[in-house]
Amino acid sequence: MKDSKNVDEGLKIIFDFQYKSISELVNTLSKGMTYYLIIMAALTGYIVTQTINPEIKSAIILLGIITNLFGLLSGLTLAIGIYKGITSLKNTLLKIDSDNYKSLKLESFFRGGRRMAFLVSLFCSLLLISISIYLLGLLR
């Protein structure tokens, strides 16, 4: 029979690991989107304001669109990881102390976290798709 104290300590270590992993994913996603948008804004501003060879302009725009698609896939992958991580964190917390989980009404907190992960991924996806559409319009 397993010692209850050791099981609780093990679950707390797992909870801490899950929490730190989700925090790092969120941090990576936010920094990645910020850097990406800064670079795309500078690149688009350059293309729109400068007179450059049309072939080079087309190549830069196509590179931007391809990069955009990779950014979209990366962002969605991170968002799915965050969503699953929040669910795992909830399940671990339930195993550690289900009574306090229920009395503190943490289910709505985790439901909100999963909803936010979905909405952030949706809005980031729409933003990246919009940038791709805009870049496609610059090709003409």
C-alpha positions in Angstrom: 0.0 0.0 0.0 1.3 3.4 -0.9 2.0 6.0 1.7 -0.7 8.7 1.4 1.9 11.5 2.2 4.2 10.3 -0.6 1.3 10.2 -3.0 0.3 13.7 -2.1 3.9 15.0 -2.4 4.1 13.3 -5.8 0.9 14.9 -7.0 2.1 18.3 -5.8 5.3 17.9 -7.7 3.3 17.0 -10.8 1.0 19.9 -10.3 4.0 22.3 -10.0 5.5 20.9 -13.2 2.2 21.2 -15.1 1.7 24.8 -13.9 5.2 25.8 -14.9 4.8 24.1 -18.3 1.6 26.0 -19.0 3.2 29.3 -17.9 6.1 28.7 -20.2 3.8 27.8 -23.1 1.8 31.0 -22.6 4.9 33.1 -22.3 6.3 31.5 -25.5 3.1 32.1 -27.4 2.8 35.7 -26.3 6.5 36.6 -27.1 6.4 34.7 -30.4 3.2 36.6 -31.5 4.7 39.9 -30.4 8.0 39.4 -32.2 6.2 38.0 -35.3 3.8 41.0 -35.5 6.7 43.5 -35.1 8.7 41.8 -37.9 5.6 41.6 -40.2 4.7 45.2 -39.6 8.2 46.3 -40.5 8.4 44.1 -43.5 4.9 45.2 -44.8 5.8 48.8 -44.1 8.9 48.5 -46.2 7.2 46.8 -49.1 4.4 49.4 -49.2 6.5 52.5 -48.8 9.6 51.6 -50.9 10.1 51.3 -54.6 11.6 47.8 -55.1 11.9 45.4 -58.0 8.5 43.7 -58.5 10.2 40.2 -58.5 11.9 40.9 -55.2 8.7 42.3 -53.8 6.7 39.2 -54.9 9.4 36.9 -53.3 9.3 38.8 -50.0 5.5 38.7 -49.9 5.4 34.9 -50.7 8.0 34.4 -48.0 5.8 36.4 -45.6 2.8 34.2 -46.5 4.7 31.0 -46.0 6.1 32.2 -42.7 2.6 33.2 -41.7 1.3 29.7 -42.3 4.1 28.3 -40.2 3.3 30.8 -37.5 -0.4 29.8 -37.7 0.5 26.1 -37.2 2.9 26.8 -34.4 0.4 29.0 -32.6 -2.3 26.5 -32.9 0.0 23.8 -31.6 0.9 25.9 -28.6 -2.7 26.7 -28.0 -3.7 23.1 -28.1 -0.9 22.3 -25.6 -2.2 25.1 -23.3 -5.8 23.8 -23.5 -4.7 20.2 -22.7 -2.3 21.4 -20.0 -5.1 23.3 -18.2 -7.3 20.1 -18.3 -4.4 18.1 -16.9 -3.8 20.7 -14.2 -7.4 20.6 -13.2 -7.4 16.8 -13.0 -4.2 16.8 -10.8 -5.7 19.4 -8.5 -8.9 17.3 -8.2 -6.7 14.3 -7.1 -4.8 16.4 -4.6 -7.8 17.9 -2.8 -11.2 17.3 -4.4 -13.1 18.8 -1.4 -11.4 22.2 -1.6 -11.6 22.1 -5.4 -15.4 21.8 -5.1 -15.8 24.2 -2.2 -13.7 26.9 -4.0 -15.7 26.4 -7.2 -12.5 26.0 -9.2 -14.4 24.2 -12.0 -15.5 27.6 -13.4 -11.9 28.9 -13.2 -10.6 26.0 -15.3 -13.6 26.3 -17.7 -12.7 29.9 -18.2 -9.0 29.1 -18.7 -9.9 26.5 -21.4 -12.3 29.0 -23.0 -9.6 31.7 -23.0 -7.1 29.2 -24.6 -9.6 28.5 -27.3 -10.5 32.2 -27.9 -6.8 33.3 -28.0 -6.0 30.6 -30.6 -9.1 31.6 -32.6 -8.2 35.3 -32.6 -4.5 34.7 -33.3 -5.5 32.4 -36.2 -7.8 35.0 -37.6 -5.1 37.6 -37.3 -2.6 35.5 -39.1 -5.1 34.6 -41.8 -5.9 38.3 -42.2 -2.3 39.2 -42.6 -1.9 36.5 -45.3 -4.9 37.8 -47.2 -3.5 41.3 -47.0 -0.1 40.1 -48.3 -1.9 38.3 -51.1 -3.5 41.6 -52.1 0.0 43.2 -52.3 1.0 40.7 -54.9 -1.4 42.3 -57.5 
